[in-house]
Amino acid sequence: MDTSREQGFQPKQISVPDRFRTPERAPRDYAHPSDSVLPTEHVRLAYAHIDAATGNKDGAIAQKRAFIVDIRSDRLIDEELLTRHPTVYVGSGKDIEYPLCLGSRTLMMVDPIFRDPAMRAEVKDHVSAIITHQPEWIGDGLQFKFDFGKGEEDVLITFHPDLFLAPEAYAAAQTESNEAVGIQRVAAILKEDPDDPFVTDEVKEEWRTRTGRFAPDYKPRKDSIPPRFEIPDRVGMILGHRTTGVDFDQDPAVSAALVQGGYFLSDHALESIAHSLTPQELQDLLLGRVDNRSNEIYRQKWRERGFSFIPLASQGDSDQYTFVRKIAS
């Protein structure tokens, strides 16, 4: 295999915030992990090319890298399970590198941007930057060889320009973010004048599909709403990053589709857990954050749902992320 690109491997310098470290373990080098953590040129190049498109870009990249290094260092994901069952990446954008570093062999990228064929072509360009040969189109999907550490294996990517949840779920979860305020302003303009020339069809389409949110005053035609993503029967991992407002387990069918041993992985705590707390548990949670006991409350809630919480070294005692493994049907 040509090693010239590996020799030029230079991860973008990202400072890892102190909250990504834990005093119980020696600090890990998240910018330049060892070859034992990233064992092949393919994995190293994928790690080097990790990017982010939302929020604090540097912080998002740092968090993805921290998750990868912790998971790979401590062998927290059973990659054999991800060989047998697909990974569903919610709100994936063009972010192919992150799931590859986690070991996903069959990847379903769920994002409305993929209604544009150019976005699928950009994912192909991302893949071409980290492997030694061109990926091939298989129908509307991409297939290529990737070395995770045991020689090259087949990887299949499929694109799903659908909403992960029903539109009503996104509307209910909408918050007063800058994006939401902008959407509401557009909606107010359209309410005053549906044919306002300054609100182009492209603008309407962008804020209608962006992260699946719908403005309160906007009534899209039924035939223009993207269909809802149909999750397959047996899934190895549900993955998301910066998908605040989208609870993977909001629909019972999603948890049911996850195979025993399968994973939920997200950079934030799912709101459904907080909503399930009793007033006393909520008080205990707020008090627990003072002395680092709050994560145990979340862990107990996950146990009640048939999941075990997996701690990540970089996150210390934080309860503000979700990494759980299904232990019971």
Phi, psi and omega per residue, in radians:
M1 nan 2.426 -3.139
D2 -1.160 2.147 -3.100
T3 -1.753 0.083 -3.057
S4 -1.079 -0.707 -3.128
R5 -1.216 -0.604 3.128
E6 -1.137 -0.660 -3.138
Q7 -1.129 -0.472 3.116
G8 -1.615 0.233 -3.095
F9 -1.158 1.995 3.117
Q10 -2.372 1.656 3.120
P11 -1.038 2.525 3.067
K12 -1.067 2.336 -3.092
Q13 -1.246 2.011 3.128
I14 -2.210 2.181 3.090
S15 -1.368 2.294 -3.123
V16 -1.606 2.063 -3.127
P17 -1.004 2.696 -3.114
D18 -1.015 -0.512 -3.103
R19 -1.216 -0.181 3.067
F20 -1.556 0.077 -3.140
R21 -1.990 2.833 3.079
T22 -2.396 2.359 -3.076
P23 -1.199 -0.308 -3.094
E24 -1.264 -0.334 -3.108
R25 -2.230 2.715 3.080
A26 -1.104 2.420 3.133
P27 -0.989 2.407 3.121
R28 -1.669 2.642 3.125
D29 -1.549 1.691 -3.098
Y30 -1.409 -0.322 3.114
A31 -1.449 -0.624 -3.116
H32 -2.356 1.281 3.124
P33 -1.123 2.759 -3.133
S34 -1.285 2.889 3.113
D35 -1.156 -0.375 3.092
S36 -1.246 -0.449 3.106
V37 -1.503 -0.741 3.103
L38 -2.028 1.531 -2.857
P39 -1.408 -0.210 -3.078
T40 -2.305 2.844 3.092
E41 -1.037 -0.715 -3.129
H42 -1.049 -0.823 -3.117
V43 -1.157 -0.714 -3.138
R44 -1.125 -0.717 3.127
L45 -1.205 -0.658 3.072
A46 -1.064 -0.763 3.127
Y47 -1.084 -0.722 -3.123
A48 -1.147 -0.529 -3.059
H49 -1.646 0.064 -3.136
I50 -1.003 2.364 -3.100
D51 -2.376 3.122 3.087
A52 -2.614 2.659 -3.063
A53 -2.164 -0.041 -3.071
T54 -2.261 2.642 3.039
G55 1.081 -2.531 3.089
N56 -1.296 1.805 -3.006
K57 -1.070 -0.862 -3.123
D58 -1.072 -0.713 3.126
G59 -1.136 -0.678 3.132
A60 -1.169 -0.720 3.105
I61 -1.115 -0.779 -3.142
A62 -1.054 -0.711 -3.115
Q63 -1.201 -0.729 3.088
K64 -1.031 -0.781 -3.135
R65 -1.127 -0.690 3.112
A66 -1.091 -0.770 3.110
F67 -1.035 -0.814 -3.101
I68 -1.069 -0.845 -3.092
V69 -1.110 -0.754 3.122
D70 -1.094 -0.815 -3.087
I71 -1.142 -0.753 -3.118
R72 -1.289 -0.675 -3.127
S73 -1.104 -0.748 -3.073
D74 -1.708 0.097 3.098
R75 0.884 0.979 -3.028
L76 -1.552 -0.196 3.090
I77 -2.028 2.318 3.066
D78 -1.402 1.750 -3.075
E79 -1.177 -0.404 3.071
E80 -1.098 -0.638 3.113
L81 -1.138 -0.670 3.118
L82 -1.323 -0.226 2.999
T83 -1.338 -0.618 -3.081
R84 -1.526 -0.469 -3.013
H85 -2.302 2.578 -3.054
P86 -1.300 2.765 2.951
T87 -1.776 2.334 3.054
V88 -1.853 2.069 -3.090
Y89 -1.850 1.888 -3.063
V90 -1.469 2.260 -3.117
G91 1.074 0.755 -2.965
S92 -1.193 -0.487 -2.924
G93 0.995 -2.486 3.131
K94 -1.739 0.309 -2.990
D95 -1.370 1.377 -3.139
I96 -1.454 -0.465 -2.998
E97 -1.191 -0.701 -3.089
Y98 -1.022 -0.945 3.136
P99 -1.149 -0.527 3.080
L100 -1.121 -0.724 3.116
C101 -1.132 -0.428 3.126
L102 -1.508 -0.193 3.068
G103 1.843 0.239 -3.114
S104 -1.253 2.187 3.116
R105 -1.713 -0.621 3.047
T106 -2.095 2.071 -2.973
L107 -2.166 2.185 3.063
M108 -1.842 1.900 -3.111
M109 -1.609 2.007 -3.033
V110 -1.893 1.900 -3.121
D111 -2.889 2.338 3.138
P112 -1.055 -0.308 -3.128
I113 -1.090 -0.359 -3.044
F114 -1.405 0.088 2.922
R115 -1.208 -0.326 3.083
D116 -1.637 1.986 -3.130
P117 -0.989 -0.449 3.139
A118 -1.118 -0.542 3.129
M119 -1.202 -0.644 3.088
R120 -1.156 -0.675 3.107
A121 -1.123 -0.598 3.116
E122 -1.184 -0.624 3.057
V123 -1.084 -0.716 3.089
K124 -1.026 -0.705 3.099
D125 -1.113 -0.668 3.099
H126 -1.065 -0.778 -3.129
V127 -1.118 -0.754 -3.100
S128 -1.059 -0.442 -3.116
A129 -1.332 -0.238 -3.041
I130 -2.144 -0.014 3.081
I131 -2.139 3.002 -3.003
T132 -1.692 0.049 3.111
H133 -2.583 2.906 -3.095
Q134 -1.338 2.338 3.012
P135 -1.187 2.758 -3.110
E136 -1.989 2.500 3.037
W137 -1.361 2.221 3.041
I138 -2.068 1.687 -2.964
G139 1.122 -2.180 3.089
D140 -1.660 0.087 -3.114
G141 -1.888 3.033 -3.137
L142 -2.045 2.413 3.060
Q143 -2.230 2.452 -3.140
F144 -2.810 2.986 3.101
K145 -1.733 2.403 3.136
F146 -2.474 2.371 -3.126
D147 -1.706 1.852 3.122
F148 -1.504 -0.212 -3.127
G149 2.476 -0.160 3.139
K150 -2.195 0.545 -3.059
G151 1.640 2.914 -3.073
E152 -1.188 2.372 3.124
E153 -2.203 2.747 3.107
D154 -1.302 2.355 3.039
V155 -2.163 2.390 3.110
L156 -2.176 2.240 3.076
I157 -1.988 2.292 2.998
T158 -2.112 2.631 -3.040
F159 -1.975 2.361 -3.045
H160 -2.329 1.749 -3.075
P161 -1.461 0.748 -3.039
D162 -1.975 2.889 3.039
L163 -1.417 2.381 -3.133
F164 -1.189 -0.640 3.092
L165 -2.061 2.958 3.059
A166 -1.109 2.596 -3.114
P167 -0.914 -0.627 -3.113
E168 -1.064 -0.552 -3.126
A169 -1.165 -0.667 3.129
Y170 -1.226 -0.706 3.139
A171 -1.074 -0.698 -3.124
A172 -1.176 -0.519 -3.077
A173 -1.591 -0.061 -3.041
Q174 -1.090 2.370 3.135
T175 -2.022 2.992 -3.127
E176 -1.446 0.943 3.058
S177 -1.373 2.972 3.088
N178 -1.003 -0.680 3.135
E179 -1.123 -0.778 -3.121
A180 -1.114 -0.724 3.112
V181 -1.069 -0.754 3.111
G182 -1.068 -0.735 3.125
I183 -1.093 -0.738 -3.128
Q184 -1.137 -0.612 3.097
R185 -1.143 -0.734 3.078
V186 -1.078 -0.739 -3.137
A187 -1.084 -0.684 3.139
A188 -1.128 -0.690 3.104
I189 -1.092 -0.800 -3.108
L190 -1.172 -0.552 3.110
K191 -1.164 -0.658 3.109
E192 -1.263 -0.734 -3.105
D193 -2.588 1.663 -3.092
P194 -1.017 -0.350 -3.113
D195 -1.867 0.402 -3.141
D196 -0.943 2.156 -3.042
P197 -1.208 -0.300 -3.103
F198 -1.468 -0.215 3.075
V199 -1.797 1.643 -3.068
T200 -1.302 2.900 3.078
D201 -1.059 -0.602 3.138
E202 -1.125 -0.706 3.113
V203 -1.127 -0.800 3.132
K204 -1.019 -0.756 -3.100
E205 -1.167 -0.671 -3.101
E206 -1.121 -0.888 -3.088
W207 -1.351 -0.282 3.063
R208 -1.275 -0.653 -3.043
T209 -1.770 -0.257 -3.072
R210 -1.077 1.996 -3.070
T211 0.957 0.289 3.066
G212 1.372 0.115 -3.072
R213 -1.412 2.563 3.115
F214 -2.135 2.303 3.114
A215 -1.150 2.528 -3.080
P216 -0.998 -0.624 -3.066
D217 -1.667 0.087 -3.070
Y218 -1.694 2.246 3.135
K219 -2.049 1.538 -3.097
P220 -1.195 2.640 3.047
R221 -1.091 2.478 -3.108
K222 -1.040 -0.589 -3.108
D223 -1.366 -0.101 3.141
S224 -1.784 -0.091 3.132
I225 -1.391 2.198 3.102
P226 -1.023 2.477 3.113
P227 -1.138 2.770 3.116
R228 -1.383 2.478 3.116
F229 -1.138 2.290 3.099
E230 -1.698 1.893 -3.086
I231 -1.267 2.407 3.130
P232 -1.188 2.961 -3.036
D233 -1.192 -0.616 -3.037
R234 -2.294 1.941 -3.061
V235 -2.105 2.421 -3.129
G236 -1.508 -0.606 -3.129
M237 -2.665 2.447 2.960
I238 -1.899 2.113 -3.007
L239 -2.106 2.510 3.054
G240 -2.728 2.745 3.058
H241 -2.592 2.230 -3.080
R242 0.988 0.760 3.100
T243 -1.899 0.689 -3.110
T244 -0.934 2.317 -3.103
G245 1.747 -0.240 3.101
V246 -1.896 1.849 3.102
D247 -1.602 2.073 -3.102
F248 -0.992 -0.612 -3.029
D249 -1.694 0.246 -3.130
Q250 -1.097 -0.612 3.068
D251 -1.764 2.108 -3.136
P252 -0.957 -0.447 -3.130
A253 -1.124 -0.479 -3.113
V254 -1.223 -0.853 3.100
S255 -1.093 -0.645 -3.139
A256 -1.157 -0.562 -3.119
A257 -1.282 -0.394 -3.126
L258 -1.251 2.219 -3.126
V259 -1.239 2.783 3.056
Q260 -1.071 2.265 -3.040
G261 1.650 -0.153 -3.125
G262 -1.306 2.955 -2.949
Y263 -2.201 2.554 2.790
F264 -1.854 2.286 3.086
L265 -2.392 2.094 3.125
S266 -2.575 2.762 -3.119
D267 -1.485 0.035 3.121
H268 -2.408 2.783 3.086
A269 -1.289 2.389 -3.124
L270 -1.234 2.338 -3.094
E271 -1.090 -0.479 -3.115
S272 -1.076 -0.529 3.099
I273 -1.179 -0.829 3.136
A274 -1.072 -0.700 -3.125
H275 -1.175 -0.370 -3.114
S276 -1.500 -0.082 -3.098
L277 -1.306 2.428 2.991
T278 -1.304 2.852 3.094
P279 -0.936 -0.682 3.140
Q280 -1.199 -0.724 3.113
E281 -1.129 -0.653 3.104
L282 -1.122 -0.726 3.091
Q283 -1.113 -0.755 3.111
D284 -1.075 -0.638 3.140
L285 -1.120 -0.820 -3.118
L286 -1.111 -0.715 3.098
L287 -1.214 -0.617 -3.106
G288 -1.141 -0.478 3.140
R289 -1.191 -0.310 3.098
V290 -1.295 -0.675 -3.094
D291 -2.083 0.479 3.000
N292 1.078 0.665 3.070
R293 -1.888 -0.062 -3.007
S294 -1.162 -0.563 -3.083
N295 -1.134 -0.471 3.127
E296 -1.166 -0.555 3.097
I297 -1.144 -0.771 3.089
Y298 -1.104 -0.734 -3.120
R299 -1.071 -0.692 3.122
Q300 -1.127 -0.697 3.115
K301 -1.110 -0.689 3.103
W302 -1.175 -0.683 3.109
R303 -1.044 -0.685 3.123
E304 -1.110 -0.426 3.137
R305 -1.622 -0.024 3.128
G306 1.582 0.457 3.136
F307 -2.218 2.639 3.008
S308 -1.926 2.375 -3.139
F309 -1.406 2.367 -3.137
I310 -1.929 1.969 -3.137
P311 -1.295 2.538 3.074
L312 -1.936 2.318 -3.057
A313 -0.992 -0.701 -3.076
S314 -1.200 -0.346 -3.069
Q315 -1.647 -0.107 3.110
G316 0.985 -2.265 -3.123
D317 -1.699 0.291 -3.117
S318 -1.137 2.535 3.009
D319 -1.889 0.213 -3.033
Q320 -1.691 0.743 2.984
Y321 -2.747 2.937 -3.127
T322 -2.254 2.005 2.961
F323 -2.460 1.804 -3.056
V324 -2.358 2.719 -3.119
R325 -2.140 2.333 -3.120
K326 -1.311 2.138 -3.093
I327 -1.967 -0.185 -3.141
A328 -2.626 2.572 3.126
S329 -1.424 nan nan
